[in-house]
C-alpha cells in the first residue's frame, strides 16, 4: 500500500496525539478514562478508514487486472453501439435532407417550366402581333399604291375632299305626300350599268 502525504500526516498526528494524551492520562488525574477511550477509538477509526481506502483501491485494481478482457469487450460493445446509433442518426438526417432537396428541386423545375411556358406564350403573342402589324402595314402600303394608281392619293399640299362635288350639293326637293300617288309608282331604279358609269366618272 502506498500512502499519500495527507494520509501520512494524519497518521503521524493521530499517533503523536494518542501517545501524548495516554502519557498524560497516566500522570495527571485531569484526563478521565472515557476521554482516553474516545481518543483511542478516534485513532482506530482513522486508521481503519485509511486502510479500507487503500484495500478498496487495491481490490478495484485487482478486479480490473483480472477482468481486463471483459472490460475491454464491454467498452468495445459500448463504442460499437454508440457508433451504430450515430450512423443511424446520420443516415436518417441525410435521407431527410435529400428528400427536402429533391422537393425543392422539383418545385424549382415546376416554376422554371411555368416561366418557360409563359415566355413561349408571350413570344408567340408578340410574334402574332408583329405579324398582324406587318400585314396591316403591307395592306396600307398596297392601298396607298392602288390609290396613287387611281389618282385618289394627292400630294401633301392638297387636302383630300371630304364632301360631295358641287354638282351634287343641291338636290331636288322631296315630293310631297300627295305626289307619291302620281310620281312614286312610276320611278324606275337606276340600272347597275348607269351606277358603274357614274362611279368611273367620279374616279376619273
ROLOVO-982806 format. One line per 4 residues: number of its first residue (from 1); their letters; for each residue z negated, y negated, x negated of C-alpha. Coordinates in nm, 2 decimals, padded with zeros to 4 digits. Each point is the difference from the previous one (the first is absolute). Layout:
NUM = a = Z/Y/X  ...
***
This chain:
1 = xxxx = 00.00/00.00/00.00  00.09/-00.35/-00.12  -00.22/-00.29/00.11  00.12/-00.36/00.01
5 = xxxx = -00.20/-00.30/-00.12  -00.16/-00.08/00.33  -00.12/00.36/00.05  -00.14/00.01/-00.35
9 = xxxx = -00.18/-00.33/00.04  -00.14/00.10/00.34  -00.13/00.33/-00.15  -00.16/-00.17/-00.29
13 = xxxx = -00.17/-00.26/00.22  -00.13/00.26/00.24  -00.13/00.22/-00.28  -00.17/-00.29/-00.18
17 = xxxx = -00.16/-00.14/00.32  -00.12/00.34/00.10  -00.16/00.07/-00.34  -00.16/-00.35/-00.01
21 = xxxx = -00.15/00.02/00.34  -00.12/00.36/-00.05  -00.17/-00.11/-00.32  -00.17/-00.29/00.19
25 = xxxx = -00.09/00.24/00.28  -00.21/00.20/-00.25  -00.16/-00.30/-00.16  -00.07/-00.24/00.30
29 = xxxx = -00.14/00.05/00.34  00.24/-00.26/00.16  00.29/00.25/00.04  -00.07/00.26/00.26
33 = xxxx = 00.13/00.35/00.03  00.23/-00.09/00.29  00.18/-00.28/-00.20  00.04/00.24/-00.30
37 = xxxx = 00.15/00.26/00.24  00.24/-00.25/00.15  00.12/-00.10/-00.35  00.05/00.36/-00.10
41 = xxxx = 00.19/00.07/00.33  00.22/-00.31/-00.06  00.09/00.11/-00.35  00.08/00.35/00.13
45 = xxxx = 00.23/-00.14/00.27  00.19/-00.22/-00.24  00.04/00.29/-00.24  00.12/00.23/00.29
49 = xxxx = 00.25/-00.26/00.12  00.15/-00.04/-00.35  00.02/00.37/-00.05  00.15/00.07/00.34
53 = xxxx = 00.26/-00.27/-00.05  00.11/00.16/-00.32  -00.01/00.35/00.14  00.20/-00.10/00.30
57 = xxxx = 00.26/-00.17/-00.23  00.02/00.31/-00.21  00.03/00.22/00.30  00.29/-00.22/00.13
61 = xxxx = 00.17/00.02/-00.34  -00.05/00.37/-00.02  00.14/00.05/00.35  00.31/-00.21/-00.09
65 = xxxx = 00.04/00.20/-00.32  -00.02/00.33/00.20  00.23/-00.11/00.28  00.23/-00.23/-00.19
69 = xxxx = 00.30/00.20/00.12  -00.10/-00.03/00.37  -00.07/-00.37/-00.04  00.34/-00.05/-00.15
73 = xxxx = 00.17/00.20/00.27  -00.18/-00.19/00.27  00.10/-00.33/-00.16  00.36/00.12/-00.02
77 = xxxx = -00.01/00.10/00.36  -00.14/-00.34/00.10  00.27/-00.17/-00.21  00.27/00.21/00.16
81 = xxxx = -00.12/-00.07/00.35  -00.02/-00.37/-00.08  00.35/00.01/-00.14  00.13/00.19/00.30
85 = xxxx = -00.15/-00.25/00.24  00.14/-00.29/-00.21  00.35/00.15/-00.01  -00.01/00.07/00.38
89 = xxxx = -00.11/-00.36/00.06  00.28/-00.13/-00.22  00.26/00.21/00.18  -00.12/-00.12/00.34
93 = xxxx = 00.02/-00.36/-00.12  00.34/00.06/-00.16  00.14/00.16/00.32  -00.14/-00.29/00.21
97 = xxxx = 00.15/-00.26/-00.23  00.33/00.18/00.00  00.01/00.01/00.38  -00.08/-00.37/00.02
101 = xxxx = 00.27/-00.07/-00.26  00.26/00.21/00.19  -00.09/-00.17/00.33  00.04/-00.34/-00.17
105 = xxxx = 00.34/00.11/-00.15  00.12/00.12/00.35  -00.11/-00.33/00.15  00.18/-00.20/-00.26
109 = xxxx = 00.31/00.22/00.04  00.00/-00.06/00.38  -00.04/-00.37/-00.06  00.28/00.00/-00.25
113 = xxxx = 00.23/00.19/00.24  -00.09/-00.24/00.28  00.08/-00.30/-00.23  00.32/00.16/-00.11
117 = xxxx = 00.11/00.06/00.36  -00.08/-00.36/00.09  00.19/-00.11/-00.31  00.30/00.21/00.10
121 = xxxx = -00.01/-00.13/00.36  -00.02/-00.36/-00.12  00.28/00.06/-00.24  00.21/00.15/00.28
125 = xxxx = -00.07/-00.28/00.24  00.08/-00.26/-00.27  00.33/00.17/-00.09  00.09/00.02/00.37
129 = xxxx = -00.09/-00.37/00.04  00.21/-00.09/-00.31  00.29/00.21/00.13  -00.03/-00.17/00.34
133 = xxxx = 00.00/-00.34/-00.16  00.29/00.09/-00.21  00.19/00.13/00.30  -00.08/-00.32/00.19
137 = xxxx = 00.12/-00.21/-00.30  00.32/00.20/-00.02  00.06/-00.05/00.37  -00.06/-00.37/-00.03
141 = xxxx = 00.23/-00.02/-00.30  00.26/00.20/00.19  -00.03/-00.22/00.31  00.03/-00.31/-00.22
145 = xxxx = 00.31/00.13/-00.15  00.15/00.08/00.34  -00.10/-00.34/00.13  00.17/-00.16/-00.30
149 = xxxx = 00.31/00.21/00.07  00.01/-00.11/00.36  -00.08/-00.36/-00.09  -00.34/-00.01/00.18
153 = xxxx = -00.21/-00.08/-00.31  00.07/-00.36/-00.11  -00.12/-00.18/-00.31  -00.35/-00.12/-00.03
157 = xxxx = 00.10/-00.36/00.06  00.11/00.07/00.36  -00.25/00.14/00.25  00.10/00.29/00.22
161 = xxxx = 00.06/-00.09/00.36  -00.28/00.09/00.23  00.17/-00.13/00.32  00.31/00.08/00.20
165 = xxxx = 00.33/-00.19/-00.06  00.05/-00.34/00.17  00.26/00.15/00.23  -00.26/00.24/00.15
169 = xxxx = -00.29/-00.25/00.04  00.12/-00.14/00.34  00.01/00.28/00.25  00.11/-00.02/00.35
173 = xxxx = -00.26/-00.05/00.27  -00.12/00.31/00.17  00.13/00.07/00.34  -00.22/-00.08/00.30
177 = xxxx = -00.13/00.27/00.22  00.27/-00.06/00.26  00.28/00.04/-00.25  -00.09/00.36/-00.10
181 = xxxx = 00.15/00.12/00.32  00.33/-00.17/-00.08  00.01/00.03/-00.38  -00.24/00.26/-00.12
185 = xxxx = 00.18/00.30/00.13  00.34/-00.11/-00.14  -00.11/-00.05/-00.36  00.11/00.27/-00.23
189 = xxxx = -00.19/00.09/-00.32  00.18/-00.08/-00.33  00.17/00.30/-00.16  -00.11/00.15/-00.34
193 = xxxx = 00.32/-00.12/-00.16  -00.07/-00.36/00.09  -00.36/00.03/-00.13  00.14/00.14/-00.33
197 = xxxx = 00.24/-00.29/-00.03  -00.27/-00.25/00.06  -00.22/00.15/-00.27  00.28/00.01/-00.25
201 = xxxx = 00.07/-00.37/00.06  -00.37/-00.09/-00.05  -00.01/00.20/-00.32  00.33/-00.15/-00.13
***
